[in-house]
Amino acid sequence: MIWTQYSSNGFDLILNPPVLIVPPHDGSWAAWLGGYPNETAYIQQAVTVPANQHYLSYWLWIASEDVCGYDSGGVFVNGATVESYWLCDASDTNGWVKHVVNLTAYAGQTVTIQFKAMLDDSLNSNLFIDSVAFQANPSGENPPADSYGDIHAEMPKNNSQRK
């Protein structure tokens, strides 16, 4: 599964260590959104939401120096916000945290799923995304049939280290 990536500052977003500054949740790759002033970044792809597995699960890691109300992140389906959060010191996760989004309204449809971070020009915020999958219920007690697991790029590119 290949993700389309966009960075307003031209960064590669799907990375592996040592360029990726946190260990991936699963596998060797994860997405790093943000991490630079005035950065807007997203990864997205078109997927069919399974009719019997319409809960989107993913793991995120928020690390920020900012105060709440300025930098933000979220999940979008066909451009509509389905989950949003502030990227700020009060929302730091201090590691990987699982999120689950109910996509019942899109079950059986092909949609564009986007993970996005939007930063202003002061204080740094980072949003890391990994282990994206569909599951049958919100608790995820059953193994997902359609797992996108390790986020990876078809051909990794060199990336200058963010400051």
C-alpha angles and dihedrals in degrees: 000000000000124000124210109227133200131184122177087213095048098251123152105240105192105072147156130212136316091033089040102073096207128052112259115254091230131009123345105305139060137164120257112200121183121001096140136069118270091008124156111183137167145168119207144167140176113250137164110241105227112241091225097038107045099149113101112211126189140157122239137184119199119196117171144158092195130100118244120273101049115061117045143179138187154146121270131190115200087341095307118119112244097167133009137178141173116254098220142122091266091058097046108138096199088216143358117330126184119235126189124198123194109231097174090131089063100042111142093010130112107237140165112250115200132186110199141181125193120192132185126218099274135067122003128268129180131195118190121191129191145146100039115185145148119242136184098238138020094254094054092218092147119064113260116248095201105047124167089187115166110034107230142167125231092232117011115220132205114268129196111234114260118235 
